[in-house]
Amino acid sequence: EVVGYIHTKTNFPNIDGYRDMSDVKDDIDTWKTDYDVDGIFIDEVSNRWPDATFDSKNIAVATYTAIVDYVLDTKGYGRAIMNPGGAYYEELMAPYYGNSKVISVLFESPVENYLPSVKGQRCLDRLYNSSQGSFAPGPWCPFVPNWDAVEPLQTAMESASGVAPEQSAVMIYDTVFPTITAADARDMIAVGIPQHVGWYYVNDSVNQWAGTPSDEIW
């Protein structure tokens, strides 16, 4: 399965707005007409903390529902992958609960924010505040319980009628080669499965989006 990449906001890394919807749709069309890929990877999706200068939960839900519907219904692709890169508003996925064609990336970060034991740490060691304790290793490790308000998304993922495991993905990479081992990769999957994560991308290359995982990880 091959998917094409599109970005949805302007001026990365100093994002300051949404791209024009017609330009986004043009990119989606080009992947279909020129490359006939199987799906679309939708990047720069808003997370639970949108930039209030141009974004909000309602704007994000309306925008990305329109994009996903265009990908699946209008253009007939078999896959739409949204990438908030972290905890997102569950309303983004609510129209697609149980639809395995739609995946959201719940976590995109270095390994120490998912499985901190790889770096000799704990989740608690990496939080901006320790007064609330911590979540277990896995996709929730970077968040402070109760304060970061990720619990509604957890509930949606745990519900049999909510976000299915095959609709959740994590993207884990390293910042110092070659820290991640094959055993670490297996541990990442082992802690993710009970937390309803079905898809895993693990890369031990420091050039995580330019390089490919080592043979050991594969």
Helices and strands as residue ranges (DSSP letters): E 3-7, H 21-30, I 31-35, E 39-43, H 57-69, I 70-74, E 79-82, G 90-92, G 94-96, E 102-110, G 111-113, G 116-119, G 124-126, H 151-158, G 165-167, E 168-173, H 182-192, G 193-195, E 199-203
